[in-house]
Amino acid sequence: MATRREEITNYLKGSERTVRELAGLMRMRVKDTLDDLEHIRKSHKKAFKVRPALCPSCGYVFETRGKLSSPGRCPQCRGERVVGPWLSIETDD
Ligand SMILES: [Zn+2]
């Protein structure tokens, strides 16, 4: 029986997921999912990848934002339909 964090880790191996998606898959609150993700990121270090969030309306990319949660709105166009960031864990194969 996998632990909760192992289960999240499995979802991240080889596929990109947003925090919201993971929370849905795990039936967890977003806040609790973020806590687990911070631990998972620490234990996987370089294998843990974060593809930055972006604003589909104007193309703004949240490059410098190291956070795992979704930004509320775009600083450039004020759009609220920000997507990502997408998280994943690289595997050896
Ligand atoms: Zn924008």
PDB file of the backbone (N, CA, C, O) and the ligand in Angstrom, with CONECT records:
HET     ZN  A 101       1
ATOM      1  N   MET A   1       0.851  -1.200   0.000  1.00  0.00           N
ATOM      2  CA  MET A   1       0.000   0.000   0.000  1.00  0.00           C
ATOM      3  C   MET A   1       0.883   1.244   0.000  1.00  0.00           C
ATOM      4  O   MET A   1       1.669   1.463   0.922  1.00  0.00           O
ATOM      5  N   ALA A   2       0.744   2.036  -1.022  1.00  0.00           N
ATOM      6  CA  ALA A   2       1.563   3.242  -1.149  1.00  0.00           C
ATOM      7  C   ALA A   2       1.066   4.328  -0.194  1.00  0.00           C
ATOM      8  O   ALA A   2      -0.130   4.450   0.066  1.00  0.00           O
ATOM      9  N   THR A   3       2.003   5.105   0.313  1.00  0.00           N
ATOM     10  CA  THR A   3       1.602   6.242   1.145  1.00  0.00           C
ATOM     11  C   THR A   3       1.053   7.336   0.232  1.00  0.00           C
ATOM     12  O   THR A   3       1.187   7.275  -0.990  1.00  0.00           O
ATOM     13  N   ARG A   4       0.441   8.325   0.847  1.00  0.00           N
ATOM     14  CA  ARG A   4      -0.157   9.421   0.085  1.00  0.00           C
ATOM     15  C   ARG A   4       0.883  10.113  -0.796  1.00  0.00           C
ATOM     16  O   ARG A   4       0.624  10.402  -1.964  1.00  0.00           O
ATOM     17  N   ARG A   5       2.057  10.375  -0.228  1.00  0.00           N
ATOM     18  CA  ARG A   5       3.096  11.059  -1.016  1.00  0.00           C
ATOM     19  C   ARG A   5       3.639  10.185  -2.127  1.00  0.00           C
ATOM     20  O   ARG A   5       3.972  10.678  -3.205  1.00  0.00           O
ATOM     21  N   GLU A   6       3.729   8.905  -1.872  1.00  0.00           N
ATOM     22  CA  GLU A   6       4.172   7.978  -2.937  1.00  0.00           C
ATOM     23  C   GLU A   6       3.158   7.978  -4.082  1.00  0.00           C
ATOM     24  O   GLU A   6       3.520   7.914  -5.257  1.00  0.00           O
ATOM     25  N   GLU A   7       1.891   8.051  -3.710  1.00  0.00           N
ATOM     26  CA  GLU A   7       0.834   8.057  -4.703  1.00  0.00           C
ATOM     27  C   GLU A   7       0.916   9.321  -5.580  1.00  0.00           C
ATOM     28  O   GLU A   7       0.782   9.252  -6.801  1.00  0.00           O
ATOM     29  N   ILE A   8       1.135  10.462  -4.937  1.00  0.00           N
ATOM     30  CA  ILE A   8       1.288  11.715  -5.685  1.00  0.00           C
ATOM     31  C   ILE A   8       2.518  11.632  -6.587  1.00  0.00           C
ATOM     32  O   ILE A   8       2.478  12.045  -7.746  1.00  0.00           O
ATOM     33  N   THR A   9       3.611  11.094  -6.043  1.00  0.00           N
ATOM     34  CA  THR A   9       4.849  10.940  -6.809  1.00  0.00           C
ATOM     35  C   THR A   9       4.601  10.104  -8.064  1.00  0.00           C
ATOM     36  O   THR A   9       5.104  10.426  -9.140  1.00  0.00           O
ATOM     37  N   ASN A  10       3.835   9.048  -7.921  1.00  0.00           N
ATOM     38  CA  ASN A  10       3.524   8.197  -9.079  1.00  0.00           C
ATOM     39  C   ASN A  10       2.752   8.953 -10.156  1.00  0.00           C
ATOM     40  O   ASN A  10       2.988   8.760 -11.348  1.00  0.00           O
ATOM     41  N   TYR A  11       1.839   9.806  -9.734  1.00  0.00           N
ATOM     42  CA  TYR A  11       1.084  10.619 -10.701  1.00  0.00           C
ATOM     43  C   TYR A  11       1.997  11.591 -11.460  1.00  0.00           C
ATOM     44  O   TYR A  11       1.714  11.960 -12.599  1.00  0.00           O
ATOM     45  N   LEU A  12       3.104  12.003 -10.806  1.00  0.00           N
ATOM     46  CA  LEU A  12       4.004  12.999 -11.406  1.00  0.00           C
ATOM     47  C   LEU A  12       5.070  12.386 -12.305  1.00  0.00           C
ATOM     48  O   LEU A  12       5.680  13.082 -13.116  1.00  0.00           O
ATOM     49  N   LYS A  13       5.292  11.083 -12.160  1.00  0.00           N
ATOM     50  CA  LYS A  13       6.348  10.429 -12.941  1.00  0.00           C
ATOM     51  C   LYS A  13       5.946  10.320 -14.401  1.00  0.00           C
ATOM     52  O   LYS A  13       5.002   9.614 -14.757  1.00  0.00           O
ATOM     53  N   GLY A  14       6.682  11.031 -15.228  1.00  0.00           N
ATOM     54  CA  GLY A  14       6.452  10.956 -16.660  1.00  0.00           C
ATOM     55  C   GLY A  14       5.254  11.735 -17.183  1.00  0.00           C
ATOM     56  O   GLY A  14       5.020  11.750 -18.391  1.00  0.00           O
ATOM     57  N   SER A  15       4.480  12.391 -16.299  1.00  0.00           N
ATOM     58  CA  SER A  15       3.390  13.224 -16.813  1.00  0.00           C
ATOM     59  C   SER A  15       3.257  14.523 -16.023  1.00  0.00           C
ATOM     60  O   SER A  15       3.470  14.566 -14.811  1.00  0.00           O
ATOM     61  N   GLU A  16       2.906  15.556 -16.735  1.00  0.00           N
ATOM     62  CA  GLU A  16       2.773  16.869 -16.112  1.00  0.00           C
ATOM     63  C   GLU A  16       1.381  17.024 -15.501  1.00  0.00           C
ATOM     64  O   GLU A  16       0.369  16.706 -16.126  1.00  0.00           O
ATOM     65  N   ARG A  17       1.358  17.516 -14.281  1.00  0.00           N
ATOM     66  CA  ARG A  17       0.102  17.717 -13.565  1.00  0.00           C
ATOM     67  C   ARG A  17       0.114  19.074 -12.889  1.00  0.00           C
ATOM     68  O   ARG A  17       1.158  19.558 -12.453  1.00  0.00           O
ATOM     69  N   THR A  18      -1.059  19.678 -12.810  1.00  0.00           N
ATOM     70  CA  THR A  18      -1.160  20.890 -12.009  1.00  0.00           C
ATOM     71  C   THR A  18      -1.562  20.493 -10.591  1.00  0.00           C
ATOM     72  O   THR A  18      -2.016  19.374 -10.352  1.00  0.00           O
ATOM     73  N   VAL A  19      -1.389  21.420  -9.662  1.00  0.00           N
ATOM     74  CA  VAL A  19      -1.749  21.144  -8.271  1.00  0.00           C
ATOM     75  C   VAL A  19      -3.238  20.804  -8.162  1.00  0.00           C
ATOM     76  O   VAL A  19      -3.634  19.896  -7.431  1.00  0.00           O
ATOM     77  N   ARG A  20      -4.041  21.550  -8.901  1.00  0.00           N
ATOM     78  CA  ARG A  20      -5.488  21.323  -8.882  1.00  0.00           C
ATOM     79  C   ARG A  20      -5.857  19.923  -9.374  1.00  0.00           C
ATOM     80  O   ARG A  20      -6.712  19.240  -8.809  1.00  0.00           O
ATOM     81  N   GLU A  21      -5.183  19.532 -10.439  1.00  0.00           N
ATOM     82  CA  GLU A  21      -5.405  18.201 -11.000  1.00  0.00           C
ATOM     83  C   GLU A  21      -5.054  17.119  -9.963  1.00  0.00           C
ATOM     84  O   GLU A  21      -5.814  16.175  -9.749  1.00  0.00           O
ATOM     85  N   LEU A  22      -3.887  17.283  -9.329  1.00  0.00           N
ATOM     86  CA  LEU A  22      -3.451  16.322  -8.320  1.00  0.00           C
ATOM     87  C   LEU A  22      -4.421  16.277  -7.144  1.00  0.00           C
ATOM     88  O   LEU A  22      -4.764  15.204  -6.648  1.00  0.00           O
ATOM     89  N   ALA A  23      -4.855  17.445  -6.709  1.00  0.00           N
ATOM     90  CA  ALA A  23      -5.805  17.506  -5.594  1.00  0.00           C
ATOM     91  C   ALA A  23      -7.078  16.746  -5.957  1.00  0.00           C
ATOM     92  O   ALA A  23      -7.645  16.049  -5.115  1.00  0.00           O
ATOM     93  N   GLY A  24      -7.526  16.877  -7.201  1.00  0.00           N
ATOM     94  CA  GLY A  24      -8.708  16.168  -7.674  1.00  0.00           C
ATOM     95  C   GLY A  24      -8.491  14.665  -7.703  1.00  0.00           C
ATOM     96  O   GLY A  24      -9.346  13.894  -7.267  1.00  0.00           O
ATOM     97  N   LEU A  25      -7.343  14.255  -8.220  1.00  0.00           N
ATOM     98  CA  LEU A  25      -7.018  12.829  -8.309  1.00  0.00           C
ATOM     99  C   LEU A  25      -6.912  12.195  -6.921  1.00  0.00           C
ATOM    100  O   LEU A  25      -7.316  11.052  -6.707  1.00  0.00           O
ATOM    101  N   MET A  26      -6.358  12.971  -5.984  1.00  0.00           N
ATOM    102  CA  MET A  26      -6.111  12.457  -4.639  1.00  0.00           C
ATOM    103  C   MET A  26      -7.289  12.720  -3.700  1.00  0.00           C
ATOM    104  O   MET A  26      -7.283  12.265  -2.556  1.00  0.00           O
ATOM    105  N   ARG A  27      -8.281  13.439  -4.171  1.00  0.00           N
ATOM    106  CA  ARG A  27      -9.395  13.872  -3.317  1.00  0.00           C
ATOM    107  C   ARG A  27      -8.894  14.562  -2.065  1.00  0.00           C
ATOM    108  O   ARG A  27      -9.324  14.282  -0.946  1.00  0.00           O
ATOM    109  N   MET A  28      -7.946  15.499  -2.306  1.00  0.00           N
ATOM    110  CA  MET A  28      -7.376  16.257  -1.197  1.00  0.00           C
ATOM    111  C   MET A  28      -7.625  17.736  -1.419  1.00  0.00           C
ATOM    112  O   MET A  28      -7.953  18.155  -2.528  1.00  0.00           O
ATOM    113  N   ARG A  29      -7.469  18.530  -0.361  1.00  0.00           N
ATOM    114  CA  ARG A  29      -7.556  19.974  -0.519  1.00  0.00           C
ATOM    115  C   ARG A  29      -6.281  20.463  -1.212  1.00  0.00           C
ATOM    116  O   ARG A  29      -5.218  19.861  -1.063  1.00  0.00           O
ATOM    117  N   VAL A  30      -6.396  21.554  -1.966  1.00  0.00           N
ATOM    118  CA  VAL A  30      -5.251  22.103  -2.691  1.00  0.00           C
ATOM    119  C   VAL A  30      -4.117  22.448  -1.729  1.00  0.00           C
ATOM    120  O   VAL A  30      -2.947  22.205  -2.023  1.00  0.00           O
ATOM    121  N   LYS A  31      -4.471  23.013  -0.587  1.00  0.00           N
ATOM    122  CA  LYS A  31      -3.463  23.420   0.388  1.00  0.00           C
ATOM    123  C   LYS A  31      -2.659  22.212   0.899  1.00  0.00           C
ATOM    124  O   LYS A  31      -1.434  22.280   1.007  1.00  0.00           O
ATOM    125  N   ASP A  32      -3.343  21.128   1.207  1.00  0.00           N
ATOM    126  CA  ASP A  32      -2.660  19.916   1.686  1.00  0.00           C
ATOM    127  C   ASP A  32      -1.811  19.297   0.586  1.00  0.00           C
ATOM    128  O   ASP A  32      -0.730  18.767   0.844  1.00  0.00           O
ATOM    129  N   THR A  33      -2.313  19.372  -0.647  1.00  0.00           N
ATOM    130  CA  THR A  33      -1.567  18.844  -1.786  1.00  0.00           C
ATOM    131  C   THR A  33      -0.265  19.630  -1.949  1.00  0.00           C
ATOM    132  O   THR A  33       0.786  19.049  -2.220  1.00  0.00           O
ATOM    133  N   LEU A  34      -0.339  20.949  -1.782  1.00  0.00           N
ATOM    134  CA  LEU A  34       0.856  21.792  -1.888  1.00  0.00           C
ATOM    135  C   LEU A  34       1.888  21.435  -0.814  1.00  0.00           C
ATOM    136  O   LEU A  34       3.087  21.402  -1.092  1.00  0.00           O
ATOM    137  N   ASP A  35       1.426  21.170   0.403  1.00  0.00           N
ATOM    138  CA  ASP A  35       2.336  20.773   1.482  1.00  0.00           C
ATOM    139  C   ASP A  35       3.082  19.501   1.095  1.00  0.00           C
ATOM    140  O   ASP A  35       4.303  19.423   1.232  1.00  0.00           O
ATOM    141  N   ASP A  36       2.348  18.513   0.614  1.00  0.00           N
ATOM    142  CA  ASP A  36       2.967  17.261   0.196  1.00  0.00           C
ATOM    143  C   ASP A  36       3.944  17.494  -0.945  1.00  0.00           C
ATOM    144  O   ASP A  36       5.027  16.910  -0.972  1.00  0.00           O
ATOM    145  N   LEU A  37       3.557  18.351  -1.891  1.00  0.00           N
ATOM    146  CA  LEU A  37       4.407  18.611  -3.055  1.00  0.00           C
ATOM    147  C   LEU A  37       5.733  19.259  -2.666  1.00  0.00           C
ATOM    148  O   LEU A  37       6.766  18.977  -3.272  1.00  0.00           O
ATOM    149  N   GLU A  38       5.703  20.126  -1.659  1.00  0.00           N
ATOM    150  CA  GLU A  38       6.957  20.748  -1.208  1.00  0.00           C
ATOM    151  C   GLU A  38       7.924  19.681  -0.675  1.00  0.00           C
ATOM    152  O   GLU A  38       9.129  19.745  -0.916  1.00  0.00           O
ATOM    153  N   HIS A  39       7.377  18.706   0.048  1.00  0.00           N
ATOM    154  CA  HIS A  39       8.206  17.603   0.555  1.00  0.00           C
ATOM    155  C   HIS A  39       8.729  16.744  -0.593  1.00  0.00           C
ATOM    156  O   HIS A  39       9.894  16.347  -0.611  1.00  0.00           O
ATOM    157  N   ILE A  40       7.853  16.470  -1.537  1.00  0.00           N
ATOM    158  CA  ILE A  40       8.232  15.641  -2.685  1.00  0.00           C
ATOM    159  C   ILE A  40       9.321  16.345  -3.499  1.00  0.00           C
ATOM    160  O   ILE A  40      10.274  15.712  -3.953  1.00  0.00           O
ATOM    161  N   ARG A  41       9.169  17.654  -3.676  1.00  0.00           N
ATOM    162  CA  ARG A  41      10.178  18.413  -4.421  1.00  0.00           C
ATOM    163  C   ARG A  41      11.535  18.314  -3.738  1.00  0.00           C
ATOM    164  O   ARG A  41      12.557  18.127  -4.398  1.00  0.00           O
ATOM    165  N   LYS A  42      11.542  18.441  -2.398  1.00  0.00           N
ATOM    166  CA  LYS A  42      12.805  18.363  -1.652  1.00  0.00           C
ATOM    167  C   LYS A  42      13.463  17.005  -1.814  1.00  0.00           C
ATOM    168  O   LYS A  42      14.682  16.919  -1.955  1.00  0.00           O
ATOM    169  N   SER A  43      12.667  15.944  -1.794  1.00  0.00           N
ATOM    170  CA  SER A  43      13.286  14.621  -1.869  1.00  0.00           C
ATOM    171  C   SER A  43      13.702  14.235  -3.288  1.00  0.00           C
ATOM    172  O   SER A  43      14.522  13.334  -3.468  1.00  0.00           O
ATOM    173  N   HIS A  44      13.147  14.907  -4.290  1.00  0.00           N
ATOM    174  CA  HIS A  44      13.533  14.568  -5.666  1.00  0.00           C
ATOM    175  C   HIS A  44      14.483  15.571  -6.307  1.00  0.00           C
ATOM    176  O   HIS A  44      15.016  15.329  -7.390  1.00  0.00           O
ATOM    177  N   LYS A  45      14.691  16.697  -5.633  1.00  0.00           N
ATOM    178  CA  LYS A  45      15.618  17.742  -6.087  1.00  0.00           C
ATOM    179  C   LYS A  45      15.536  18.018  -7.591  1.00  0.00           C
ATOM    180  O   LYS A  45      14.531  18.539  -8.073  1.00  0.00           O
ATOM    181  N   LYS A  46      16.591  17.669  -8.331  1.00  0.00           N
ATOM    182  CA  LYS A  46      16.675  18.052  -9.753  1.00  0.00           C
ATOM    183  C   LYS A  46      15.693  17.325 -10.658  1.00  0.00           C
ATOM    184  O   LYS A  46      15.348  17.820 -11.731  1.00  0.00           O
ATOM    185  N   ALA A  47      15.243  16.153 -10.228  1.00  0.00           N
ATOM    186  CA  ALA A  47      14.288  15.399 -11.052  1.00  0.00           C
ATOM    187  C   ALA A  47      12.905  16.048 -11.043  1.00  0.00           C
ATOM    188  O   ALA A  47      12.092  15.794 -11.932  1.00  0.00           O
ATOM    189  N   PHE A  48      12.644  16.875 -10.050  1.00  0.00           N
ATOM    190  CA  PHE A  48      11.341  17.529  -9.926  1.00  0.00           C
ATOM    191  C   PHE A  48      11.315  18.765 -10.833  1.00  0.00           C
ATOM    192  O   PHE A  48      12.063  19.718 -10.615  1.00  0.00           O
ATOM    193  N   LYS A  49      10.465  18.740 -11.830  1.00  0.00           N
ATOM    194  CA  LYS A  49      10.419  19.824 -12.813  1.00  0.00           C
ATOM    195  C   LYS A  49       9.164  20.675 -12.642  1.00  0.00           C
ATOM    196  O   LYS A  49       8.073  20.169 -12.381  1.00  0.00           O
ATOM    197  N   VAL A  50       9.356  21.973 -12.797  1.00  0.00           N
ATOM    198  CA  VAL A  50       8.224  22.897 -12.769  1.00  0.00           C
ATOM    199  C   VAL A  50       8.208  23.684 -14.072  1.00  0.00           C
ATOM    200  O   VAL A  50       9.100  24.495 -14.320  1.00  0.00           O
ATOM    201  N   ARG A  51       7.196  23.449 -14.909  1.00  0.00           N
ATOM    202  CA  ARG A  51       7.044  24.248 -16.129  1.00  0.00           C
ATOM    203  C   ARG A  51       6.144  25.416 -15.745  1.00  0.00           C
ATOM    204  O   ARG A  51       5.020  25.221 -15.282  1.00  0.00           O
ATOM    205  N   PRO A  52       6.656  26.645 -15.944  1.00  0.00           N
ATOM    206  CA  PRO A  52       5.967  27.808 -15.389  1.00  0.00           C
ATOM    207  C   PRO A  52       4.544  28.015 -15.895  1.00  0.00           C
ATOM    208  O   PRO A  52       4.183  27.612 -17.001  1.00  0.00           O
ATOM    209  N   ALA A  53       3.754  28.658 -15.044  1.00  0.00           N
ATOM    210  CA  ALA A  53       2.385  29.030 -15.403  1.00  0.00           C
ATOM    211  C   ALA A  53       2.418  30.076 -16.502  1.00  0.00           C
ATOM    212  O   ALA A  53       3.399  30.807 -16.635  1.00  0.00           O
ATOM    213  N   LEU A  54       1.351  30.153 -17.294  1.00  0.00           N
ATOM    214  CA  LEU A  54       1.265  31.188 -18.307  1.00  0.00           C
ATOM    215  C   LEU A  54      -0.152  31.684 -18.465  1.00  0.00           C
ATOM    216  O   LEU A  54      -1.120  31.030 -18.077  1.00  0.00           O
ATOM    217  N   CYS A  55      -0.240  32.876 -19.054  1.00  0.00           N
ATOM    218  CA  CYS A  55      -1.529  33.497 -19.313  1.00  0.00           C
ATOM    219  C   CYS A  55      -1.880  33.265 -20.782  1.00  0.00           C
ATOM    220  O   CYS A  55      -1.195  33.789 -21.661  1.00  0.00           O
ATOM    221  N   PRO A  56      -2.934  32.489 -21.072  1.00  0.00           N
ATOM    222  CA  PRO A  56      -3.275  32.202 -22.462  1.00  0.00           C
ATOM    223  C   PRO A  56      -3.785  33.431 -23.219  1.00  0.00           C
ATOM    224  O   PRO A  56      -3.767  33.448 -24.449  1.00  0.00           O
ATOM    225  N   SER A  57      -4.236  34.452 -22.496  1.00  0.00           N
ATOM    226  CA  SER A  57      -4.751  35.653 -23.157  1.00  0.00           C
ATOM    227  C   SER A  57      -3.654  36.484 -23.801  1.00  0.00           C
ATOM    228  O   SER A  57      -3.806  36.931 -24.938  1.00  0.00           O
ATOM    229  N   CYS A  58      -2.542  36.700 -23.087  1.00  0.00           N
ATOM    230  CA  CYS A  58      -1.491  37.570 -23.635  1.00  0.00           C
ATOM    231  C   CYS A  58      -0.165  36.858 -23.791  1.00  0.00           C
ATOM    232  O   CYS A  58       0.774  37.432 -24.342  1.00  0.00           O
ATOM    233  N   GLY A  59      -0.057  35.619 -23.321  1.00  0.00           N
ATOM    234  CA  GLY A  59       1.180  34.865 -23.480  1.00  0.00           C
ATOM    235  C   GLY A  59       2.211  35.107 -22.398  1.00  0.00           C
ATOM    236  O   GLY A  59       3.331  34.603 -22.485  1.00  0.00           O
ATOM    237  N   TYR A  60       1.850  35.868 -21.385  1.00  0.00           N
ATOM    238  CA  TYR A  60       2.787  36.141 -20.289  1.00  0.00           C
ATOM    239  C   TYR A  60       3.189  34.841 -19.587  1.00  0.00           C
ATOM    240  O   TYR A  60       2.329  34.021 -19.264  1.00  0.00           O
ATOM    241  N   VAL A  61       4.499  34.648 -19.350  1.00  0.00           N
ATOM    242  CA  VAL A  61       5.002  33.460 -18.660  1.00  0.00           C
ATOM    243  C   VAL A  61       5.555  33.866 -17.301  1.00  0.00           C
ATOM    244  O   VAL A  61       6.334  34.812 -17.184  1.00  0.00           O
ATOM    245  N   PHE A  62       5.132  33.129 -16.277  1.00  0.00           N
ATOM    246  CA  PHE A  62       5.537  33.446 -14.899  1.00  0.00           C
ATOM    247  C   PHE A  62       6.904  32.829 -14.591  1.00  0.00           C
ATOM    248  O   PHE A  62       7.023  31.988 -13.700  1.00  0.00           O
ATOM    249  N   GLU A  63       7.935  33.252 -15.332  1.00  0.00           N
ATOM    250  CA  GLU A  63       9.248  32.622 -15.251  1.00  0.00           C
ATOM    251  C   GLU A  63       9.874  32.598 -13.856  1.00  0.00           C
ATOM    252  O   GLU A  63      10.383  31.561 -13.430  1.00  0.00           O
ATOM    253  N   THR A  64       9.846  33.699 -13.158  1.00  0.00           N
ATOM    254  CA  THR A  64      10.609  33.801 -11.914  1.00  0.00           C
ATOM    255  C   THR A  64       9.858  33.249 -10.713  1.00  0.00           C
ATOM    256  O   THR A  64      10.390  33.223  -9.603  1.00  0.00           O
ATOM    257  N   ARG A  65       8.637  32.811 -10.927  1.00  0.00           N
ATOM    258  CA  ARG A  65       7.813  32.361  -9.832  1.00  0.00           C
ATOM    259  C   ARG A  65       8.153  30.920  -9.475  1.00  0.00           C
ATOM    260  O   ARG A  65       7.823  30.004 -10.229  1.00  0.00           O
ATOM    261  N   GLY A  66       8.806  30.706  -8.338  1.00  0.00           N
ATOM    262  CA  GLY A  66       9.214  29.349  -7.972  1.00  0.00           C
ATOM    263  C   GLY A  66       8.119  28.533  -7.333  1.00  0.00           C
ATOM    264  O   GLY A  66       8.298  27.343  -7.074  1.00  0.00           O
ATOM    265  N   LYS A  67       6.988  29.158  -7.077  1.00  0.00           N
ATOM    266  CA  LYS A  67       5.907  28.483  -6.355  1.00  0.00           C
ATOM    267  C   LYS A  67       5.239  27.398  -7.197  1.00  0.00           C
ATOM    268  O   LYS A  67       5.306  27.397  -8.427  1.00  0.00           O
ATOM    269  N   LEU A  68       4.595  26.481  -6.487  1.00  0.00           N
ATOM    270  CA  LEU A  68       3.938  25.362  -7.157  1.00  0.00           C
ATOM    271  C   LEU A  68       2.456  25.617  -7.390  1.00  0.00           C
ATOM    272  O   LEU A  68       1.816  24.933  -8.190  1.00  0.00           O
ATOM    273  N   SER A  69       1.919  26.600  -6.692  1.00  0.00           N
ATOM    274  CA  SER A  69       0.486  26.892  -6.813  1.00  0.00           C
ATOM    275  C   SER A  69       0.209  27.758  -8.039  1.00  0.00           C
ATOM    276  O   SER A  69       1.124  28.347  -8.616  1.00  0.00           O
ATOM    277  N   SER A  70      -1.049  27.827  -8.425  1.00  0.00           N
ATOM    278  CA  SER A  70      -1.432  28.634  -9.583  1.00  0.00           C
ATOM    279  C   SER A  70      -1.525  30.105  -9.200  1.00  0.00           C
ATOM    280  O   SER A  70      -2.118  30.447  -8.177  1.00  0.00           O
ATOM    281  N   PRO A  71      -0.937  30.983 -10.026  1.00  0.00           N
ATOM    282  CA  PRO A  71      -1.046  32.411  -9.750  1.00  0.00           C
ATOM    283  C   PRO A  71      -2.498  32.866  -9.930  1.00  0.00           C
ATOM    284  O   PRO A  71      -3.229  32.300 -10.742  1.00  0.00           O
ATOM    285  N   GLY A  72      -2.906  33.867  -9.188  1.00  0.00           N
ATOM    286  CA  GLY A  72      -4.275  34.343  -9.245  1.00  0.00           C
ATOM    287  C   GLY A  72      -4.628  35.039 -10.544  1.00  0.00           C
ATOM    288  O   GLY A  72      -5.647  34.735 -11.164  1.00  0.00           O
ATOM    289  N   ARG A  73      -3.786  35.974 -10.955  1.00  0.00           N
ATOM    290  CA  ARG A  73      -4.071  36.681 -12.197  1.00  0.00           C
ATOM    291  C   ARG A  73      -2.794  37.180 -12.863  1.00  0.00           C
ATOM    292  O   ARG A  73      -1.728  37.242 -12.250  1.00  0.00           O
ATOM    293  N   CYS A  74      -2.937  37.528 -14.121  1.00  0.00           N
ATOM    294  CA  CYS A  74      -1.791  37.943 -14.924  1.00  0.00           C
ATOM    295  C   CYS A  74      -1.414  39.393 -14.621  1.00  0.00           C
ATOM    296  O   CYS A  74      -2.268  40.279 -14.661  1.00  0.00           O
ATOM    297  N   PRO A  75      -0.122  39.640 -14.313  1.00  0.00           N
ATOM    298  CA  PRO A  75       0.301  41.013 -14.008  1.00  0.00           C
ATOM    299  C   PRO A  75       0.339  41.901 -15.254  1.00  0.00           C
ATOM    300  O   PRO A  75       0.371  43.127 -15.150  1.00  0.00           O
ATOM    301  N   GLN A  76       0.336  41.279 -16.419  1.00  0.00           N
ATOM    302  CA  GLN A  76       0.451  42.049 -17.657  1.00  0.00           C
ATOM    303  C   GLN A  76      -0.904  42.516 -18.204  1.00  0.00           C
ATOM    304  O   GLN A  76      -1.074  43.690 -18.533  1.00  0.00           O
ATOM    305  N   CYS A  77      -1.873  41.581 -18.300  1.00  0.00           N
ATOM    306  CA  CYS A  77      -3.171  41.950 -18.870  1.00  0.00           C
ATOM    307  C   CYS A  77      -4.311  41.862 -17.852  1.00  0.00           C
ATOM    308  O   CYS A  77      -5.462  42.156 -18.173  1.00  0.00           O
ATOM    309  N   ARG A  78      -3.981  41.454 -16.623  1.00  0.00           N
ATOM    310  CA  ARG A  78      -4.995  41.319 -15.565  1.00  0.00           C
ATOM    311  C   ARG A  78      -5.968  40.174 -15.808  1.00  0.00           C
ATOM    312  O   ARG A  78      -6.988  40.057 -15.128  1.00  0.00           O
ATOM    313  N   GLY A  79      -5.647  39.345 -16.771  1.00  0.00           N
ATOM    314  CA  GLY A  79      -6.511  38.207 -17.068  1.00  0.00           C
ATOM    315  C   GLY A  79      -6.514  37.216 -15.907  1.00  0.00           C
ATOM    316  O   GLY A  79      -5.504  37.058 -15.222  1.00  0.00           O
ATOM    317  N   GLU A  80      -7.632  36.559 -15.689  1.00  0.00           N
ATOM    318  CA  GLU A  80      -7.747  35.629 -14.561  1.00  0.00           C
ATOM    319  C   GLU A  80      -7.696  34.169 -14.995  1.00  0.00           C
ATOM    320  O   GLU A  80      -7.795  33.269 -14.161  1.00  0.00           O
ATOM    321  N   ARG A  81      -7.541  33.928 -16.302  1.00  0.00           N
ATOM    322  CA  ARG A  81      -7.480  32.546 -16.778  1.00  0.00           C
ATOM    323  C   ARG A  81      -6.037  32.068 -16.893  1.00  0.00           C
ATOM    324  O   ARG A  81      -5.602  31.636 -17.961  1.00  0.00           O
ATOM    325  N   VAL A  82      -5.298  32.146 -15.790  1.00  0.00           N
ATOM    326  CA  VAL A  82      -3.917  31.689 -15.800  1.00  0.00           C
ATOM    327  C   VAL A  82      -3.890  30.166 -15.700  1.00  0.00           C
ATOM    328  O   VAL A  82      -4.619  29.583 -14.897  1.00  0.00           O
ATOM    329  N   VAL A  83      -3.051  29.519 -16.512  1.00  0.00           N
ATOM    330  CA  VAL A  83      -2.968  28.059 -16.485  1.00  0.00           C
ATOM    331  C   VAL A  83      -1.582  27.601 -16.015  1.00  0.00           C
ATOM    332  O   VAL A  83      -0.591  28.313 -16.183  1.00  0.00           O
ATOM    333  N   GLY A  84      -1.531  26.405 -15.424  1.00  0.00           N
ATOM    334  CA  GLY A  84      -0.287  25.885 -14.874  1.00  0.00           C
ATOM    335  C   GLY A  84      -0.041  26.456 -13.486  1.00  0.00           C
ATOM    336  O   GLY A  84      -0.960  27.040 -12.912  1.00  0.00           O
ATOM    337  N   PRO A  85       1.146  26.317 -12.923  1.00  0.00           N
ATOM    338  CA  PRO A  85       2.296  25.607 -13.471  1.00  0.00           C
ATOM    339  C   PRO A  85       2.071  24.093 -13.536  1.00  0.00           C
ATOM    340  O   PRO A  85       1.215  23.533 -12.853  1.00  0.00           O
ATOM    341  N   TRP A  86       2.877  23.464 -14.386  1.00  0.00           N
ATOM    342  CA  TRP A  86       2.789  22.019 -14.552  1.00  0.00           C
ATOM    343  C   TRP A  86       3.994  21.360 -13.883  1.00  0.00           C
ATOM    344  O   TRP A  86       5.144  21.728 -14.124  1.00  0.00           O
ATOM    345  N   LEU A  87       3.698  20.384 -13.046  1.00  0.00           N
ATOM    346  CA  LEU A  87       4.739  19.718 -12.271  1.00  0.00           C
ATOM    347  C   LEU A  87       4.939  18.302 -12.788  1.00  0.00           C
ATOM    348  O   LEU A  87       3.996  17.647 -13.232  1.00  0.00           O
ATOM    349  N   SER A  88       6.175  17.847 -12.722  1.00  0.00           N
ATOM    350  CA  SER A  88       6.447  16.463 -13.116  1.00  0.00           C
ATOM    351  C   SER A  88       7.741  15.988 -12.478  1.00  0.00           C
ATOM    352  O   SER A  88       8.540  16.787 -11.989  1.00  0.00           O
ATOM    353  N   ILE A  89       7.935  14.684 -12.490  1.00  0.00           N
ATOM    354  CA  ILE A  89       9.187  14.100 -11.996  1.00  0.00           C
ATOM    355  C   ILE A  89       9.792  13.294 -13.131  1.00  0.00           C
ATOM    356  O   ILE A  89       9.162  12.397 -13.690  1.00  0.00           O
ATOM    357  N   GLU A  90      11.042  13.641 -13.459  1.00  0.00           N
ATOM    358  CA  GLU A  90      11.740  12.940 -14.533  1.00  0.00           C
ATOM    359  C   GLU A  90      12.154  11.557 -14.076  1.00  0.00           C
ATOM    360  O   GLU A  90      12.638  11.366 -12.960  1.00  0.00           O
ATOM    361  N   THR A  91      11.955  10.603 -14.958  1.00  0.00           N
ATOM    362  CA  THR A  91      12.400   9.251 -14.628  1.00  0.00           C
ATOM    363  C   THR A  91      13.609   8.884 -15.493  1.00  0.00           C
ATOM    364  O   THR A  91      13.861   9.534 -16.507  1.00  0.00           O
ATOM    365  N   ASP A  92      14.340   7.873 -15.109  1.00  0.00           N
ATOM    366  CA  ASP A  92      15.567   7.505 -15.798  1.00  0.00           C
ATOM    367  C   ASP A  92      15.339   6.960 -17.199  1.00  0.00           C
ATOM    368  O   ASP A  92      16.177   7.137 -18.084  1.00  0.00           O
ATOM    369  N   ASP A  93      14.215   6.302 -17.399  1.00  0.00           N
ATOM    370  CA  ASP A  93      14.008   5.659 -18.693  1.00  0.00           C
ATOM    371  C   ASP A  93      13.447   6.599 -19.742  1.00  0.00           C
ATOM    372  O   ASP A  93      13.223   6.189 -20.881  1.00  0.00           O
TER     373      ASP A  93
HETATM  374 ZN    ZN A 101      -2.093  38.088 -19.547  1.00  0.00          ZN2+
END
